[in-house]
Amino acid sequence: MPTPIVFSWSAGKDSAFGLWTLLRDKAYDVRALLTTLTEGYDRVSLSGVREELLDQQAEALGLPVIKVRIPPACVNELYEQRMASTLAADEFRGIDHVAFSDLFLANVRAYREERLGRVGKHGVFPLWGRDTGKLARAVVTAGFRAIVVCVDLRALDPSFAGRAFDGDFLADLPHGVDPCGENGEFHTFVWDGPMYRVPISCRTGQVVTREGFVYCDVLPACPTSRAD
């Protein structure tokens, strides 16, 4: 029998490619997505993707989303408390594995495995150790379509925010920037992929700078929940 598993979902390309990888692996049965959202903003933490678009991704994937809500500038202790409560909730009954799309940051992997181990869970890392240059190109070649929604100004020019994650984007990356943004150089929103039932209709919106990061808002093509 395949192992039930929940996938840690950031709304971006690495998560999407990692999920696609597991969906094709007969050893696992993906039951749900797991995403952290920031209270008061109703957006995916780190990337700033709107919750409405997250829900559309889940619908396109045919999977429910387990949402962990944290306050802005959440301290690590509170984050760990809320994540531990979520892992012990009914949604995880009978599920002892959580998958992540981490690539090479050993300290991040060790942290995840240690925290999961405290509540009797195990981590799965389907993309671990892959060459990030080859992986970035594989994401594009496989048909994933994504928008760059967040850029770290310490690594990239603000003009990279709002661009498509494609061959041109990869060719323009400065030397030293990881092609998958594994060091946090940039984050993306995936609006289409080979496992989506339908593409997500969306458009880029306002671009803002906050605390050393540039965010490009992505809006549903026909907004239903709030004004632009």
PANUNU-190683 format. One record per residue (C-alpha): residue number from 1; residue in one letter; chain; x, y, z. Coordinates in nm, 3 decimals. Example, Ala and Ser with C-alpha at 12.3 -4.5 7.8 and 13.67 -1.06 7.14 Angstrom:
BEGIN
<atom nr="1" rest="a" kette="A" x="1.230" y="-0.450" z="0.780"/>
<atom nr="2" rest="s" kette="A" x="1.367" y="-0.106" z="0.714"/>
// end
This chain:
BEGIN
<atom nr="1" rest="m" kette="A" x="0.000" y="0.000" z="0.000"/>
<atom nr="2" rest="p" kette="A" x="0.130" y="0.350" z="-0.079"/>
<atom nr="3" rest="t" kette="A" x="0.237" y="0.564" z="0.217"/>
<atom nr="4" rest="p" kette="A" x="-0.004" y="0.852" z="0.299"/>
<atom nr="5" rest="i" kette="A" x="0.177" y="1.185" z="0.288"/>
<atom nr="6" rest="v" kette="A" x="0.110" y="1.560" z="0.312"/>
<atom nr="7" rest="f" kette="A" x="0.308" y="1.796" z="0.091"/>
<atom nr="8" rest="s" kette="A" x="0.453" y="2.122" z="0.226"/>
<atom nr="9" rest="w" kette="A" x="0.335" y="2.371" z="-0.037"/>
<atom nr="10" rest="s" kette="A" x="0.477" y="2.720" z="-0.092"/>
<atom nr="11" rest="a" kette="A" x="0.276" y="2.793" z="-0.411"/>
<atom nr="12" rest="g" kette="A" x="0.604" y="2.809" z="-0.603"/>
<atom nr="13" rest="k" kette="A" x="0.790" y="2.612" z="-0.868"/>
<atom nr="14" rest="d" kette="A" x="1.000" y="2.385" z="-0.644"/>
<atom nr="15" rest="s" kette="A" x="0.693" y="2.279" z="-0.450"/>
<atom nr="16" rest="a" kette="A" x="0.507" y="2.218" z="-0.774"/>
<atom nr="17" rest="f" kette="A" x="0.786" y="2.011" z="-0.927"/>
<atom nr="18" rest="g" kette="A" x="0.836" y="1.816" z="-0.605"/>
<atom nr="19" rest="l" kette="A" x="0.464" y="1.744" z="-0.581"/>
<atom nr="20" rest="w" kette="A" x="0.455" y="1.632" z="-0.945"/>
<atom nr="21" rest="t" kette="A" x="0.744" y="1.400" z="-0.867"/>
<atom nr="22" rest="l" kette="A" x="0.561" y="1.241" z="-0.573"/>
<atom nr="23" rest="l" kette="A" x="0.231" y="1.214" z="-0.759"/>
<atom nr="24" rest="r" kette="A" x="0.408" y="0.990" z="-1.010"/>
<atom nr="25" rest="d" kette="A" x="0.572" y="0.783" z="-0.736"/>
<atom nr="26" rest="k" kette="A" x="0.353" y="0.483" z="-0.659"/>
<atom nr="27" rest="a" kette="A" x="0.516" y="0.455" z="-0.317"/>
<atom nr="28" rest="y" kette="A" x="0.322" y="0.758" z="-0.189"/>
<atom nr="29" rest="d" kette="A" x="-0.038" y="0.873" z="-0.168"/>
<atom nr="30" rest="v" kette="A" x="-0.051" y="1.254" z="-0.144"/>
<atom nr="31" rest="r" kette="A" x="-0.350" y="1.343" z="0.075"/>
<atom nr="32" rest="a" kette="A" x="-0.321" y="1.720" z="0.116"/>
<atom nr="33" rest="l" kette="A" x="-0.109" y="2.033" z="0.090"/>
<atom nr="34" rest="l" kette="A" x="0.034" y="2.214" z="0.394"/>
<atom nr="35" rest="t" kette="A" x="0.081" y="2.592" z="0.373"/>
<atom nr="36" rest="t" kette="A" x="0.167" y="2.871" z="0.617"/>
<atom nr="37" rest="l" kette="A" x="-0.034" y="3.193" z="0.584"/>
<atom nr="38" rest="t" kette="A" x="0.021" y="3.530" z="0.752"/>
<atom nr="39" rest="e" kette="A" x="-0.269" y="3.653" z="0.964"/>
<atom nr="40" rest="g" kette="A" x="-0.417" y="3.989" z="0.870"/>
<atom nr="41" rest="y" kette="A" x="-0.275" y="3.968" z="0.519"/>
<atom nr="42" rest="d" kette="A" x="-0.426" y="3.634" z="0.410"/>
<atom nr="43" rest="r" kette="A" x="-0.117" y="3.561" z="0.204"/>
<atom nr="44" rest="v" kette="A" x="0.132" y="3.279" z="0.184"/>
<atom nr="45" rest="s" kette="A" x="0.420" y="3.355" z="0.420"/>
<atom nr="46" rest="l" kette="A" x="0.748" y="3.457" z="0.251"/>
<atom nr="47" rest="s" kette="A" x="0.612" y="3.484" z="-0.105"/>
<atom nr="48" rest="g" kette="A" x="0.304" y="3.700" z="-0.040"/>
<atom nr="49" rest="v" kette="A" x="0.079" y="3.498" z="-0.273"/>
<atom nr="50" rest="r" kette="A" x="-0.290" y="3.568" z="-0.206"/>
<atom nr="51" rest="e" kette="A" x="-0.488" y="3.300" z="-0.024"/>
<atom nr="52" rest="e" kette="A" x="-0.747" y="3.307" z="-0.300"/>
<atom nr="53" rest="l" kette="A" x="-0.482" y="3.202" z="-0.552"/>
<atom nr="54" rest="l" kette="A" x="-0.357" y="2.931" z="-0.316"/>
<atom nr="55" rest="d" kette="A" x="-0.712" y="2.796" z="-0.305"/>
<atom nr="56" rest="q" kette="A" x="-0.727" y="2.800" z="-0.684"/>
<atom nr="57" rest="q" kette="A" x="-0.403" y="2.602" z="-0.699"/>
<atom nr="58" rest="a" kette="A" x="-0.549" y="2.343" z="-0.462"/>
<atom nr="59" rest="e" kette="A" x="-0.863" y="2.320" z="-0.675"/>
<atom nr="60" rest="a" kette="A" x="-0.655" y="2.276" z="-0.990"/>
<atom nr="61" rest="l" kette="A" x="-0.462" y="1.999" z="-0.813"/>
<atom nr="62" rest="g" kette="A" x="-0.767" y="1.833" z="-0.663"/>
<atom nr="63" rest="l" kette="A" x="-0.616" y="1.841" z="-0.315"/>
<atom nr="64" rest="p" kette="A" x="-0.728" y="2.003" z="0.012"/>
<atom nr="65" rest="v" kette="A" x="-0.506" y="2.258" z="0.187"/>
<atom nr="66" rest="i" kette="A" x="-0.416" y="2.238" z="0.555"/>
<atom nr="67" rest="k" kette="A" x="-0.351" y="2.600" z="0.653"/>
<atom nr="68" rest="v" kette="A" x="-0.127" y="2.712" z="0.939"/>
<atom nr="69" rest="r" kette="A" x="-0.186" y="3.076" z="1.028"/>
<atom nr="70" rest="i" kette="A" x="0.089" y="3.278" z="1.194"/>
<atom nr="71" rest="p" kette="A" x="0.114" y="3.649" z="1.286"/>
<atom nr="72" rest="p" kette="A" x="0.340" y="3.890" z="1.098"/>
<atom nr="73" rest="a" kette="A" x="0.703" y="3.875" z="1.214"/>
<atom nr="74" rest="c" kette="A" x="0.620" y="3.548" z="1.389"/>
<atom nr="75" rest="v" kette="A" x="0.881" y="3.439" z="1.642"/>
<atom nr="76" rest="n" kette="A" x="1.012" y="3.087" z="1.594"/>
<atom nr="77" rest="e" kette="A" x="0.870" y="2.955" z="1.921"/>
<atom nr="78" rest="l" kette="A" x="0.515" y="3.049" z="1.821"/>
<atom nr="79" rest="y" kette="A" x="0.565" y="2.913" z="1.470"/>
<atom nr="80" rest="e" kette="A" x="0.677" y="2.580" z="1.613"/>
<atom nr="81" rest="q" kette="A" x="0.383" y="2.569" z="1.852"/>
<atom nr="82" rest="r" kette="A" x="0.129" y="2.624" z="1.576"/>
<atom nr="83" rest="m" kette="A" x="0.295" y="2.380" z="1.341"/>
<atom nr="84" rest="a" kette="A" x="0.309" y="2.113" z="1.612"/>
<atom nr="85" rest="s" kette="A" x="-0.062" y="2.168" z="1.686"/>
<atom nr="86" rest="t" kette="A" x="-0.140" y="2.128" z="1.317"/>
<atom nr="87" rest="l" kette="A" x="0.061" y="1.807" z="1.289"/>
<atom nr="88" rest="a" kette="A" x="-0.135" y="1.667" z="1.583"/>
<atom nr="89" rest="a" kette="A" x="-0.475" y="1.771" z="1.441"/>
<atom nr="90" rest="d" kette="A" x="-0.738" y="1.545" z="1.285"/>
<atom nr="91" rest="e" kette="A" x="-0.617" y="1.625" z="0.932"/>
<atom nr="92" rest="f" kette="A" x="-0.299" y="1.428" z="1.007"/>
<atom nr="93" rest="r" kette="A" x="-0.469" y="1.126" z="1.157"/>
<atom nr="94" rest="g" kette="A" x="-0.307" y="0.823" z="0.998"/>
<atom nr="95" rest="i" kette="A" x="-0.048" y="1.035" z="0.815"/>
<atom nr="96" rest="d" kette="A" x="0.308" y="1.015" z="0.945"/>
<atom nr="97" rest="h" kette="A" x="0.503" y="1.168" z="0.655"/>
<atom nr="98" rest="v" kette="A" x="0.547" y="1.524" z="0.527"/>
<atom nr="99" rest="a" kette="A" x="0.725" y="1.602" z="0.200"/>
<atom nr="100" rest="f" kette="A" x="0.940" y="1.909" z="0.131"/>
<atom nr="101" rest="s" kette="A" x="1.104" y="2.041" z="-0.186"/>
<atom nr="102" rest="d" kette="A" x="1.431" y="2.138" z="-0.018"/>
<atom nr="103" rest="l" kette="A" x="1.731" y="2.096" z="-0.246"/>
<atom nr="104" rest="f" kette="A" x="2.061" y="2.127" z="-0.060"/>
<atom nr="105" rest="l" kette="A" x="2.040" y="2.331" z="0.263"/>
<atom nr="106" rest="a" kette="A" x="2.139" y="2.062" z="0.513"/>
<atom nr="107" rest="n" kette="A" x="2.061" y="2.276" z="0.819"/>
<atom nr="108" rest="v" kette="A" x="1.704" y="2.334" z="0.697"/>
<atom nr="109" rest="r" kette="A" x="1.652" y="1.964" z="0.635"/>
<atom nr="110" rest="a" kette="A" x="1.794" y="1.874" z="0.976"/>
<atom nr="111" rest="y" kette="A" x="1.564" y="2.126" z="1.144"/>
<atom nr="112" rest="r" kette="A" x="1.257" y="1.987" z="0.968"/>
<atom nr="113" rest="e" kette="A" x="1.346" y="1.628" z="1.053"/>
<atom nr="114" rest="e" kette="A" x="1.413" y="1.715" z="1.417"/>
<atom nr="115" rest="r" kette="A" x="1.082" y="1.900" z="1.461"/>
<atom nr="116" rest="l" kette="A" x="0.886" y="1.628" z="1.283"/>
<atom nr="117" rest="g" kette="A" x="1.053" y="1.362" z="1.493"/>
<atom nr="118" rest="r" kette="A" x="0.925" y="1.527" z="1.810"/>
<atom nr="119" rest="v" kette="A" x="0.567" y="1.451" z="1.706"/>
<atom nr="120" rest="g" kette="A" x="0.635" y="1.110" z="1.553"/>
<atom nr="121" rest="k" kette="A" x="0.644" y="1.224" z="1.191"/>
<atom nr="122" rest="h" kette="A" x="0.901" y="1.175" z="0.915"/>
<atom nr="123" rest="g" kette="A" x="1.028" y="1.399" z="0.637"/>
<atom nr="124" rest="v" kette="A" x="1.048" y="1.305" z="0.270"/>
<atom nr="125" rest="f" kette="A" x="1.263" y="1.509" z="0.029"/>
<atom nr="126" rest="p" kette="A" x="1.195" y="1.406" z="-0.333"/>
<atom nr="127" rest="l" kette="A" x="1.424" y="1.668" z="-0.491"/>
<atom nr="128" rest="w" kette="A" x="1.712" y="1.649" z="-0.244"/>
<atom nr="129" rest="g" kette="A" x="2.060" y="1.671" z="-0.395"/>
<atom nr="130" rest="r" kette="A" x="1.953" y="1.747" z="-0.751"/>
<atom nr="131" rest="d" kette="A" x="2.163" y="1.989" z="-0.954"/>
<atom nr="132" rest="t" kette="A" x="1.970" y="2.316" z="-0.928"/>
<atom nr="133" rest="g" kette="A" x="2.068" y="2.441" z="-1.272"/>
<atom nr="134" rest="k" kette="A" x="1.940" y="2.125" z="-1.437"/>
<atom nr="135" rest="l" kette="A" x="1.634" y="2.123" z="-1.213"/>
<atom nr="136" rest="a" kette="A" x="1.541" y="2.482" z="-1.301"/>
<atom nr="137" rest="r" kette="A" x="1.555" y="2.398" z="-1.670"/>
<atom nr="138" rest="a" kette="A" x="1.356" y="2.079" z="-1.610"/>
<atom nr="139" rest="v" kette="A" x="1.083" y="2.284" z="-1.442"/>
<atom nr="140" rest="v" kette="A" x="1.048" y="2.500" z="-1.752"/>
<atom nr="141" rest="t" kette="A" x="1.075" y="2.208" z="-1.996"/>
<atom nr="142" rest="a" kette="A" x="0.810" y="2.005" z="-1.810"/>
<atom nr="143" rest="g" kette="A" x="0.554" y="2.279" z="-1.870"/>
<atom nr="144" rest="f" kette="A" x="0.540" y="2.457" z="-1.536"/>
<atom nr="145" rest="r" kette="A" x="0.449" y="2.823" z="-1.574"/>
<atom nr="146" rest="a" kette="A" x="0.534" y="3.061" z="-1.292"/>
<atom nr="147" rest="i" kette="A" x="0.563" y="3.429" z="-1.208"/>
<atom nr="148" rest="v" kette="A" x="0.843" y="3.567" z="-0.990"/>
<atom nr="149" rest="v" kette="A" x="0.653" y="3.724" z="-0.700"/>
<atom nr="150" rest="c" kette="A" x="0.930" y="3.811" z="-0.453"/>
<atom nr="151" rest="v" kette="A" x="1.291" y="3.922" z="-0.499"/>
<atom nr="152" rest="d" kette="A" x="1.563" y="3.971" z="-0.238"/>
<atom nr="153" rest="l" kette="A" x="1.734" y="4.299" z="-0.323"/>
<atom nr="154" rest="r" kette="A" x="2.061" y="4.171" z="-0.182"/>
<atom nr="155" rest="a" kette="A" x="2.073" y="3.923" z="-0.471"/>
<atom nr="156" rest="l" kette="A" x="1.867" y="4.058" z="-0.760"/>
<atom nr="157" rest="d" kette="A" x="1.763" y="4.381" z="-0.927"/>
<atom nr="158" rest="p" kette="A" x="1.401" y="4.486" z="-0.863"/>
<atom nr="159" rest="s" kette="A" x="1.324" y="4.439" z="-1.234"/>
<atom nr="160" rest="f" kette="A" x="1.326" y="4.061" z="-1.183"/>
<atom nr="161" rest="a" kette="A" x="1.000" y="4.084" z="-0.983"/>
<atom nr="162" rest="g" kette="A" x="0.698" y="4.013" z="-1.199"/>
<atom nr="163" rest="r" kette="A" x="0.893" y="3.827" z="-1.467"/>
<atom nr="164" rest="a" kette="A" x="0.804" y="3.483" z="-1.596"/>
<atom nr="165" rest="f" kette="A" x="1.019" y="3.200" z="-1.468"/>
<atom nr="166" rest="d" kette="A" x="1.149" y="3.083" z="-1.804"/>
<atom nr="167" rest="g" kette="A" x="1.466" y="3.035" z="-2.005"/>
<atom nr="168" rest="d" kette="A" x="1.521" y="3.407" z="-2.045"/>
<atom nr="169" rest="f" kette="A" x="1.490" y="3.461" z="-1.671"/>
<atom nr="170" rest="l" kette="A" x="1.744" y="3.187" z="-1.601"/>
<atom nr="171" rest="a" kette="A" x="1.985" y="3.328" z="-1.860"/>
<atom nr="172" rest="d" kette="A" x="1.966" y="3.674" z="-1.700"/>
<atom nr="173" rest="l" kette="A" x="2.039" y="3.560" z="-1.344"/>
<atom nr="174" rest="p" kette="A" x="2.364" y="3.709" z="-1.210"/>
<atom nr="175" rest="h" kette="A" x="2.652" y="3.481" z="-1.122"/>
<atom nr="176" rest="g" kette="A" x="2.615" y="3.339" z="-0.773"/>
<atom nr="177" rest="v" kette="A" x="2.234" y="3.341" z="-0.769"/>
<atom nr="178" rest="d" kette="A" x="2.096" y="2.990" z="-0.738"/>
<atom nr="179" rest="p" kette="A" x="1.880" y="2.905" z="-1.043"/>
<atom nr="180" rest="c" kette="A" x="1.609" y="2.770" z="-0.813"/>
<atom nr="181" rest="g" kette="A" x="1.641" y="3.050" z="-0.558"/>
<atom nr="182" rest="e" kette="A" x="1.723" y="2.794" z="-0.289"/>
<atom nr="183" rest="n" kette="A" x="1.896" y="3.059" z="-0.078"/>
<atom nr="184" rest="g" kette="A" x="1.584" y="3.277" z="-0.080"/>
<atom nr="185" rest="e" kette="A" x="1.693" y="3.496" z="-0.371"/>
<atom nr="186" rest="f" kette="A" x="1.343" y="3.482" z="-0.522"/>
<atom nr="187" rest="h" kette="A" x="1.005" y="3.313" z="-0.488"/>
<atom nr="188" rest="t" kette="A" x="0.746" y="3.222" z="-0.749"/>
<atom nr="189" rest="f" kette="A" x="0.377" y="3.151" z="-0.803"/>
<atom nr="190" rest="v" kette="A" x="0.291" y="2.858" z="-1.031"/>
<atom nr="191" rest="w" kette="A" x="-0.021" y="2.923" z="-1.238"/>
<atom nr="192" rest="d" kette="A" x="0.003" y="2.617" z="-1.459"/>
<atom nr="193" rest="g" kette="A" x="0.168" y="2.277" z="-1.461"/>
<atom nr="194" rest="p" kette="A" x="0.135" y="1.926" z="-1.604"/>
<atom nr="195" rest="m" kette="A" x="-0.072" y="1.806" z="-1.308"/>
<atom nr="196" rest="y" kette="A" x="-0.312" y="2.107" z="-1.299"/>
<atom nr="197" rest="r" kette="A" x="-0.665" y="2.030" z="-1.411"/>
<atom nr="198" rest="v" kette="A" x="-0.685" y="2.381" z="-1.562"/>
<atom nr="199" rest="p" kette="A" x="-0.445" y="2.678" z="-1.570"/>
<atom nr="200" rest="i" kette="A" x="-0.509" y="2.956" z="-1.318"/>
<atom nr="201" rest="s" kette="A" x="-0.614" y="3.276" z="-1.489"/>
<atom nr="202" rest="c" kette="A" x="-0.421" y="3.563" z="-1.330"/>
<atom nr="203" rest="r" kette="A" x="-0.234" y="3.885" z="-1.395"/>
<atom nr="204" rest="t" kette="A" x="0.044" y="4.081" z="-1.231"/>
<atom nr="205" rest="g" kette="A" x="-0.048" y="4.382" z="-1.020"/>
<atom nr="206" rest="q" kette="A" x="0.127" y="4.635" z="-0.800"/>
<atom nr="207" rest="v" kette="A" x="0.498" y="4.605" z="-0.726"/>
<atom nr="208" rest="v" kette="A" x="0.608" y="4.719" z="-0.380"/>
<atom nr="209" rest="t" kette="A" x="0.929" y="4.722" z="-0.177"/>
<atom nr="210" rest="r" kette="A" x="0.925" y="4.616" z="0.188"/>
<atom nr="211" rest="e" kette="A" x="1.219" y="4.556" z="0.421"/>
<atom nr="212" rest="g" kette="A" x="1.469" y="4.472" z="0.149"/>
<atom nr="213" rest="f" kette="A" x="1.235" y="4.266" z="-0.067"/>
<atom nr="214" rest="v" kette="A" x="1.040" y="4.352" z="-0.380"/>
<atom nr="215" rest="y" kette="A" x="0.696" y="4.192" z="-0.410"/>
<atom nr="216" rest="c" kette="A" x="0.491" y="4.168" z="-0.727"/>
<atom nr="217" rest="d" kette="A" x="0.127" y="4.112" z="-0.645"/>
<atom nr="218" rest="v" kette="A" x="-0.054" y="3.852" z="-0.853"/>
<atom nr="219" rest="l" kette="A" x="-0.427" y="3.897" z="-0.896"/>
<atom nr="220" rest="p" kette="A" x="-0.699" y="3.661" z="-1.011"/>
<atom nr="221" rest="a" kette="A" x="-0.800" y="3.761" z="-1.364"/>
<atom nr="222" rest="c" kette="A" x="-1.148" y="3.832" z="-1.228"/>
<atom nr="223" rest="p" kette="A" x="-1.101" y="3.928" z="-0.859"/>
<atom nr="224" rest="t" kette="A" x="-1.382" y="3.803" z="-0.637"/>
<atom nr="225" rest="s" kette="A" x="-1.275" y="3.874" z="-0.282"/>
<atom nr="226" rest="r" kette="A" x="-1.118" y="4.218" z="-0.261"/>
<atom nr="227" rest="a" kette="A" x="-1.040" y="4.529" z="-0.458"/>
<atom nr="228" rest="d" kette="A" x="-0.713" y="4.566" z="-0.648"/>
// end
